[in-house]
Amino acid sequence: MFKNIFSFEGRIRRTEYGLTYIGYIIIANISDVLEIFYNIKTSIVIKLIILIPMLWILLAQGAKRCHDRGNSGWYQIIPFYVFWMIFADSDHGPNEYGENPKGIGNHDDIEDIGKPIEF
């Protein structure tokens, strides 16, 4: 989990996307609370320094989750599509964006029957 979090290529599971989304919400709320309590003009600069990379990570993870569903990363800008990314299962087997991160359907299981196991 959480390999190449800044990359927009590949596929990720629902769990990884959900944890990224929750992490973004928590960090955004903590930065809001700090801004309210300390009420310093520089807190906005600090908030931007923290939230811009977090937004990049959220968009990259969202694109990878869209890829897992077999869609372009641009689908994440559709309103309420985030719920589909969190709750819908991934495409079975490999697609144009890579292999299934769960490993389900990545290889033809029928061909492997009867072959000796290599160590």
KOLLUMGU-641365 format. One record per residue: residue number from 0; z, x negated, y of N, C-alpha, C, CB in turn. Coordinates in nm, 4 decimals. Glycine has a CB too. Example, Ala and Ser with C-alpha at 12.3 -4.5 7.8 and 13.67 -1.06 7.14 Angstrom:
<recs>
     i        n.Z        n.X        n.Y       ca.Z       ca.X       ca.Y        c.Z        c.X        c.Y       cb.Z       cb.X       cb.Y
     0     0.7800    -1.3190    -0.5690     0.7800    -1.2300    -0.4500     0.7800    -1.3200    -0.3300     0.9046    -1.1308    -0.4473
     1     0.7080    -1.2850    -0.2250     0.7140    -1.3670    -0.1060     0.7870    -1.2900     0.0030     0.5725    -1.4084    -0.0598
</recs>
This chain:
<recs>
     i        n.Z        n.X        n.Y       ca.Z       ca.X       ca.Y        c.Z        c.X        c.Y       cb.Z       cb.X       cb.Y
     0     0.0000    -0.0833    -0.1196     0.0000     0.0000     0.0000     0.0000    -0.0872     0.1252     0.1216     0.0945     0.0002
     1    -0.0551    -0.0326     0.2284    -0.0598    -0.0931     0.3607    -0.1281    -0.2298     0.3601     0.0801    -0.1062     0.4160
     2    -0.2435    -0.2374     0.2939    -0.3266    -0.3574     0.3001    -0.4357    -0.3318     0.4029    -0.3875    -0.3936     0.1593
     3    -0.4596    -0.4271     0.4888    -0.5637    -0.4163     0.5919    -0.5458    -0.2914     0.6776    -0.7022    -0.4150     0.5272
     4    -0.4281    -0.2772     0.7368    -0.4002    -0.1545     0.8125    -0.4832    -0.1430     0.9407    -0.2529    -0.1486     0.8475
     5    -0.5419    -0.2531     0.9875    -0.6241    -0.2469     1.1085    -0.7718    -0.2233     1.0775    -0.6086    -0.3751     1.1882
     6    -0.8087    -0.2257     0.9493    -0.9479    -0.2107     0.9085    -0.9844    -0.0626     0.8948    -0.9730    -0.2847     0.7757
     7    -1.1101    -0.0331     0.9258    -1.1607     0.1032     0.9135    -1.2418     0.1218     0.7850    -1.2463     0.1384     1.0348
     8    -1.2377     0.0242     0.6945    -1.3176     0.0297     0.5729    -1.2306     0.0498     0.4503    -1.3998    -0.0967     0.5580
     9    -1.2823     0.1227     0.3536    -1.2114     0.1431     0.2286    -1.1539     0.2832     0.2175    -1.1015     0.0417     0.2147
    10    -1.0648     0.2986     0.1204    -1.0023     0.4276     0.0911    -0.8528     0.4089     0.0722    -1.0651     0.4923    -0.0344
    11    -0.7751     0.5112     0.1101    -0.6305     0.5089     0.0869    -0.5859     0.6433     0.0304    -0.5535     0.4766     0.2181
    12    -0.4674     0.6420    -0.0266    -0.4102     0.7639    -0.0851    -0.3404     0.8479     0.0211    -0.3114     0.7286    -0.1972
    13    -0.3064     0.9702    -0.0182    -0.2345     1.0617     0.0725    -0.1004     1.0054     0.1144    -0.2140     1.1973     0.0063
    14    -0.0308     0.9425     0.0203     0.1026     0.8895     0.0489     0.0983     0.7869     0.1613     0.1630     0.8269    -0.0766
    15     0.0039     0.6942     0.1522    -0.0067     0.5902     0.2543    -0.0404     0.6497     0.3903    -0.1123     0.4873     0.2148
    16    -0.1320     0.7465     0.3924    -0.1670     0.8101     0.5193    -0.0485     0.8885     0.5751    -0.2883     0.9028     0.5014
    17     0.0211     0.9620     0.4891     0.1370     1.0401     0.5342     0.2472     0.9514     0.5903     0.1920     1.1234     0.4194
    18     0.2752     0.8396     0.5239     0.3773     0.7472     0.5744     0.3357     0.6852     0.7075     0.4045     0.6368     0.4718
    19     0.2070     0.6549     0.7219     0.1572     0.6013     0.8490     0.1736     0.7039     0.9600     0.0093     0.5598     0.8366
    20     0.1401     0.8281     0.9311     0.1501     0.9353     1.0306     0.2957     0.9584     1.0718     0.0894     1.0657     0.9752
    21     0.3847     0.9622     0.9742     0.5273     0.9798     1.0039     0.5802     0.8614     1.0845     0.6083     0.9960     0.8733
    22     0.5398     0.7402     1.0471     0.5817     0.6211     1.1211     0.5361     0.6251     1.2659     0.5280     0.4963     1.0541
    23     0.4129     0.6698     1.2897     0.3625     0.6814     1.4258     0.4459     0.7807     1.5063     0.2156     0.7241     1.4248
    24     0.4768     0.8950     1.4467     0.5566     0.9969     1.5162     0.6963     0.9431     1.5495     0.5680     1.1250     1.4297
    25     0.7581     0.8738     1.4561     0.8923     0.8193     1.4792     0.8901     0.7156     1.5905     0.9484     0.7570     1.3503
    26     0.7941     0.6233     1.5867     0.7871     0.5197     1.6896     0.7554     0.5803     1.8264     0.6815     0.4146     1.6526
    27     0.6678     0.6813     1.8309     0.6364     0.7471     1.9580     0.7598     0.8171     2.0147     0.5217     0.8483     1.9393
    28     0.8378     0.8823     1.9289     0.9582     0.9506     1.9768     1.0654     0.8518     2.0212     1.0138     1.0415     1.8680
    29     1.0796     0.7423     1.9498     1.1768     0.6400     1.9916     1.1382     0.5832     2.1269     1.1861     0.5264     1.8870
    30     1.0096     0.5581     2.1489     0.9669     0.5049     2.2790     0.9884     0.6070     2.3899     0.8193     0.4633     2.2742
    31     0.9732     0.7357     2.3611     1.0011     0.8399     2.4603     1.1491     0.8441     2.4956     0.9560     0.9766     2.4085
    32     1.2339     0.8343     2.3937     1.3784     0.8374     2.4167     1.4215     0.7165     2.4988     1.4548     0.8411     2.2828
    33     1.3679     0.5991     2.4669     1.4023     0.4795     2.5430     1.3572     0.4914     2.6874     1.3403     0.3562     2.4790
    34     1.2410     0.5514     2.7094     1.1917     0.5707     2.8455     1.2821     0.6659     2.9238     1.0482     0.6246     2.8428
    35     1.3315     0.7700     2.8589     1.4194     0.8664     2.9263     1.5534     0.8028     2.9598     1.4408     0.9909     2.8386
    36     1.6123     0.7309     2.8650     1.7447     0.6737     2.8873     1.7446     0.5584     2.9870     1.8018     0.6266     2.7572
    37     1.6430     0.4730     2.9836     1.6438     0.3553     3.0696     1.5682     0.3762     3.1993     1.5857     0.2387     2.9966
    38     1.4797     0.4741     3.2066     1.4103     0.5131     3.3281     1.3693     0.3939     3.4136     1.4970     0.6053     3.4083
    39     1.3060     0.2986     3.3530     1.2595     0.1788     3.4225     1.1068     0.1855     3.4299     1.3077     0.0474     3.3495
    40     1.0510     0.1381     3.5395     0.9063     0.1431     3.5558     0.8352     0.0577     3.4508     0.8675     0.0969     3.6959
    41     0.8975    -0.0493     3.4072     0.8341    -0.1361     3.3079     0.8360    -0.0731     3.1689     0.9038    -0.2718     3.3044
    42     0.9145     0.0332     3.1517     0.9194     0.0960     3.0201     0.7841     0.1571     2.9826     1.0286     0.2034     3.0169
    43     0.7047     0.1974     3.0825     0.5723     0.2512     3.0543     0.4819     0.1408     2.9998     0.5108     0.3143     3.1812
    44     0.4933     0.0223     3.0545     0.4144    -0.0909     3.0059     0.4553    -0.1254     2.8629     0.4321    -0.2138     3.0985
    45     0.5850    -0.1286     2.8377     0.6344    -0.1578     2.7033     0.5881    -0.0489     2.6060     0.7893    -0.1689     2.7030
    46     0.5932     0.0760     2.6524     0.5486     0.1873     2.5681     0.4007     0.1732     2.5317     0.5728     0.3215     2.6395
    47     0.3176     0.1345     2.6274     0.1755     0.1153     2.5988     0.1525    -0.0016     2.5034     0.0983     0.0924     2.7284
    48     0.2301    -0.1075     2.5189     0.2170    -0.2236     2.4301     0.2510    -0.1849     2.2868     0.3083    -0.3390     2.4771
    49     0.3433    -0.0939     2.2707     0.3814    -0.0497     2.1363     0.2848     0.0559     2.0828     0.5242     0.0060     2.1371
    50     0.2470     0.1524     2.1643     0.1704     0.2669     2.1147     0.0208     0.2412     2.0952     0.1874     0.3804     2.2085
    51    -0.0380     0.1498     2.1714    -0.1813     0.1235     2.1545    -0.2114     0.0656     2.0160    -0.2309     0.0271     2.2637
    52    -0.1372    -0.0374     1.9694    -0.1633    -0.0824     1.8314    -0.1303     0.0248     1.7274    -0.0824    -0.2083     1.8015
    53    -0.0269     0.1037     1.7524     0.0076     0.2097     1.6573    -0.1027     0.3154     1.6511     0.1417     0.2751     1.6961
    54    -0.1634     0.3468     1.7647    -0.2740     0.4428     1.7664    -0.3945     0.3862     1.6905    -0.3137     0.4777     1.9124
    55    -0.4208     0.2560     1.7073    -0.5301     0.1916     1.6351    -0.5057     0.2011     1.4840    -0.5447     0.0433     1.6789
    56    -0.3826     0.1720     1.4420    -0.3472     0.1785     1.3002    -0.3640     0.3215     1.2486    -0.2018     0.1295     1.2777
    57    -0.3185     0.4197     1.3255    -0.3304     0.5596     1.2835    -0.4776     0.6007     1.2691    -0.2593     0.6519     1.3847
    58    -0.5617     0.5582     1.3623    -0.7042     0.5910     1.3533    -0.7701     0.5201     1.2353    -0.7758     0.5535     1.4834
    59    -0.7332     0.3946     1.2115    -0.7904     0.3206     1.0982    -0.7483     0.3829     0.9657    -0.7474     0.1728     1.1029
    60    -0.6214     0.4170     0.9536    -0.5734     0.4794     0.8303    -0.6363     0.6183     0.8129    -0.4186     0.4899     0.8313
    61    -0.6545     0.6900     0.9233    -0.7189     0.8212     0.9172    -0.8635     0.8103     0.8706    -0.7133     0.8893     1.0536
    62    -0.9343     0.7082     0.9178    -1.0727     0.6876     0.8748    -1.0778     0.6574     0.7256    -1.1382     0.5731     0.9547
    63    -0.9841     0.5751     0.6780    -0.9819     0.5432     0.5349    -0.9469     0.6661     0.4513    -0.8816     0.4306     0.5069
    64    -0.8608     0.7508     0.5033    -0.8265     0.8741     0.4305    -0.9465     0.9689     0.4282    -0.7036     0.9442     0.4955
    65    -1.0216     0.9764     0.5384    -1.1449     1.0561     0.5392    -1.2437     1.0009     0.4364    -1.2091     1.0568     0.6809
    66    -1.2522     0.8693     0.4267    -1.3399     0.8074     0.3277    -1.2966     0.8454     0.1866    -1.3403     0.6546     0.3440
    67    -1.1666     0.8562     0.1645    -1.1168     0.8937     0.0328    -1.1606     1.0348    -0.0038    -0.9646     0.8830     0.0284
    68    -1.1800     1.1177     0.0944    -1.2278     1.2542     0.0721    -1.3800     1.2603     0.0668    -1.1762     1.3468     0.1817
    69    -1.4478     1.1459     0.0873    -1.5937     1.1418     0.0835    -1.6588     1.1761     0.2155    -1.6437     1.2345    -0.0208
    70    -1.5823     1.1710     0.3248    -1.6332     1.2065     0.4570    -1.6334     1.0853     0.5487    -1.5496     1.3190     0.5186
    71    -1.7060     1.0981     0.6576    -1.7062     0.9954     0.7608    -1.5696     0.9922     0.8299    -1.8196     1.0209     0.8638
    72    -1.5350     0.8791     0.8876    -1.4092     0.8677     0.9602    -1.4024     0.9556     1.0836    -1.3869     0.7261     0.9996
    73    -1.5169     0.9996     1.1324    -1.5210     1.0859     1.2504    -1.4632     1.2248     1.2228    -1.6640     1.0989     1.3001
    74    -1.4501     1.2619     1.0968    -1.3951     1.3924     1.0624    -1.2514     1.4086     1.1120    -1.4006     1.4132     0.9120
    75    -1.1806     1.2981     1.1327    -1.0409     1.3084     1.1728    -1.0227     1.3638     1.3136    -0.9759     1.1740     1.1634
    76    -1.1303     1.3718     1.3926    -1.1159     1.4301     1.5266    -1.1283     1.5826     1.5249    -1.2206     1.3713     1.6208
    77    -1.1586     1.6386     1.4084    -1.1640     1.7849     1.3955    -1.0207     1.8385     1.4037    -1.2335     1.8284     1.2600
    78    -0.9969     1.9390     1.4884    -0.8609     1.9937     1.4993    -0.8081     2.0420     1.3641    -0.8583     2.1092     1.6000
    79    -0.6865     2.0108     1.3370    -0.6126     2.0492     1.2158    -0.6669     1.9856     1.0883    -0.6148     2.1986     1.2007
    80    -0.7631     1.8950     1.0972    -0.8137     1.8263     0.9784    -0.7071     1.7342     0.9198    -0.9406     1.7459     1.0123
    81    -0.6101     1.6970     1.0021    -0.5009     1.6106     0.9546    -0.4276     1.6762     0.8380    -0.4018     1.5801     1.0693
    82    -0.4161     1.8071     0.8392    -0.3492     1.8768     0.7287    -0.4318     1.8661     0.6000    -0.3257     2.0255     0.7649
    83    -0.5642     1.8708     0.6133    -0.6504     1.8551     0.4968    -0.6378     1.7131     0.4414    -0.7976     1.8866     0.5330
    84    -0.6264     1.6155     0.5313    -0.6128     1.4767     0.4861    -0.4791     1.4538     0.4160    -0.6268     1.3806     0.6046
    85    -0.3764     1.5232     0.4577    -0.2441     1.5037     0.3973    -0.2320     1.5770     0.2641    -0.1346     1.5515     0.4928
    86    -0.2864     1.6982     0.2539    -0.2611     1.7812     0.1371    -0.3744     1.7856     0.0341    -0.2322     1.9183     0.1820
    87    -0.4969     1.7534     0.0716    -0.6091     1.7614    -0.0234    -0.6176     1.6348    -0.1074    -0.7424     1.7843     0.0512
    88    -0.6574     1.6518    -0.2320    -0.6690     1.5379    -0.3229    -0.7976     1.4608    -0.2932    -0.6666     1.5851    -0.4706
    89    -0.8047     1.3395    -0.3434    -0.9197     1.2534    -0.3172    -1.0368     1.2882    -0.4085    -0.8812     1.1066    -0.3351
    90    -1.1533     1.2300    -0.3771    -1.2694     1.2448    -0.4636    -1.2429     1.1754    -0.5963    -1.3961     1.1876    -0.3963
    91    -1.2937     1.2340    -0.7018    -1.2793     1.1765    -0.8349    -1.3755     1.0594    -0.8487    -1.3053     1.2830    -0.9453
    92    -1.3239     0.9443    -0.8868    -1.4075     0.8274    -0.9095    -1.4528     0.7604    -0.7805    -1.5271     0.8660    -0.9904
    93    -1.5410     0.6632    -0.7945    -1.5883     0.5913    -0.6757    -1.6827     0.6772    -0.5918    -1.6586     0.4620    -0.7168
    94    -1.6865     0.6482    -0.4637    -1.7850     0.7105    -0.3756    -1.8462     0.5997    -0.2898    -1.7199     0.8235    -0.2860
    95    -1.9211     0.6348    -0.1874    -1.9915     0.5342    -0.1076    -1.8969     0.4425    -0.0297    -2.0857     0.6025    -0.0114
    96    -1.7689     0.4774    -0.0210    -1.6735     0.3981     0.0551    -1.5872     0.3076    -0.0330    -1.5850     0.4892     0.1356
    97    -1.5984     0.3204    -0.1630    -1.5221     0.2353    -0.2534    -1.4701     0.3122    -0.3731    -1.4070     0.1711    -0.1801
    98    -1.3893     0.2416    -0.4520    -1.3323     0.3035    -0.5711    -1.2118     0.3890    -0.5349    -1.2926     0.1968    -0.6734
    99    -1.1799     0.4827    -0.6228    -1.0643     0.5696    -0.6043    -0.9373     0.4844    -0.6037    -1.0577     0.6782    -0.7159
   100    -0.8528     0.4959    -0.5005    -0.7314     0.4130    -0.4958    -0.6314     0.4441    -0.6066    -0.6638     0.4303    -0.3628
   101    -0.6394     0.5631    -0.6649    -0.5517     0.5969    -0.7769    -0.6041     0.5387    -0.9074    -0.5373     0.7486    -0.7894
   102    -0.7306     0.4996    -0.9098    -0.7921     0.4477    -1.0310    -0.8482     0.5561    -1.1210    -0.6930     0.3670    -1.1070
   103    -0.8423     0.6806    -1.0770    -0.8890     0.7932    -1.1588    -1.0414     0.8020    -1.1495    -0.8229     0.9277    -1.1129
   104    -1.1059     0.7906    -1.2641    -1.2502     0.8066    -1.2697    -1.3297     0.6869    -1.2227    -1.2887     0.9225    -1.1902
   105    -1.2664     0.5732    -1.1987    -1.3395     0.4571    -1.1506    -1.4298     0.3965    -1.2571    -1.2431     0.3532    -1.1008
   106    -1.3916     0.4098    -1.3819    -1.4708     0.3536    -1.4905    -1.4975     0.4623    -1.5936    -1.3988     0.2323    -1.5554
   107    -1.6061     0.4514    -1.6607    -1.6406     0.5495    -1.7621    -1.5482     0.5300    -1.8816    -1.7900     0.5371    -1.8041
   108    -1.4553     0.6219    -1.8992    -1.3550     0.6103    -2.0052    -1.4161     0.6232    -2.1447    -1.2477     0.7160    -1.9867
   109    -1.5264     0.6944    -2.1586    -1.5866     0.7156    -2.2900    -1.6433     0.5848    -2.3453    -1.6972     0.8223    -2.2818
   110    -1.6998     0.5012    -2.2583    -1.7555     0.3748    -2.3039    -1.6471     0.2783    -2.3519    -1.8360     0.3108    -2.1927
   111    -1.5255     0.2934    -2.3019    -1.4171     0.2025    -2.3365    -1.3541     0.2338    -2.4718    -1.3117     0.2066    -2.2299
   112    -1.3845     0.3501    -2.5285    -1.3245     0.3879    -2.6559    -1.3813     0.2992    -2.7673    -1.3501     0.5385    -2.6866
   113    -1.2942     0.2407    -2.8442    -1.3350     0.1581    -2.9559    -1.3558     0.0128    -2.9224    -1.4577     0.2113    -3.0130
   114    -1.3538    -0.0229    -2.7937    -1.3678    -0.1628    -2.7554    -1.2346    -0.2338    -2.7695    -1.4205    -0.1753    -2.6116
   115    -1.2350    -0.3600    -2.8115    -1.1078    -0.4333    -2.8218    -1.0517    -0.4610    -2.6819    -1.1272    -0.5671    -2.8999
   116    -0.9219    -0.4639    -2.6735    -0.8535    -0.4918    -2.5487    -0.8535    -0.6419    -2.5255    -0.7093    -0.4356    -2.5502
   117    -0.9000    -0.6830    -2.4078    -0.9034    -0.8261    -2.3757    -0.7815    -0.8625    -2.2925    -1.0337    -0.8634    -2.3001
   118    -0.7199    -0.9751    -2.3283    -0.6028    -1.0219    -2.2537    -0.6348    -1.1447    -2.1761    -0.4868    -1.0489    -2.3458
</recs>
